[in-house]
């Protein structure tokens, strides 16, 4: 009985594996957007070996930032306490 169950499990596993669709059902040249809609691909990605890496400057928070009385600096701006 356990061999029959194992064989059935393997058969169902392989039957459930289909061709992977990277387009998410939208078709070639399209992909799914963040809300599930189909969007067109922007084009091929080209990676050049030895290309310089551009790093943005770090954000520096001024330690002396002051907010009016009754407010505190939270999430990038003065907010009420």
C-alpha positions, 0 to 999 in steps of 0.5 A: 500500500505504501508503494502505491501511495509513493508511486501516486505521489511521484506521478502527481508531482511530475504531472503538476510540473509544467513549462515555467512561464516567466511572463506570468501568463502575459506572453512573450515580451510582457511581465506582471506588474505590482498589481497583477496587470501585464506590462511590456518589458523595457528591453534587454539588460546588458552587463559590461564586465569591468564597468564602474559601479556608481554608488550614491552618497550616503544620507547624513542626518543633521543631529541638531534638527529642531522641531516646534514644541509638541512635535518630534522628528519621525519618518523624515519630517516633524510629526506631532507627539 
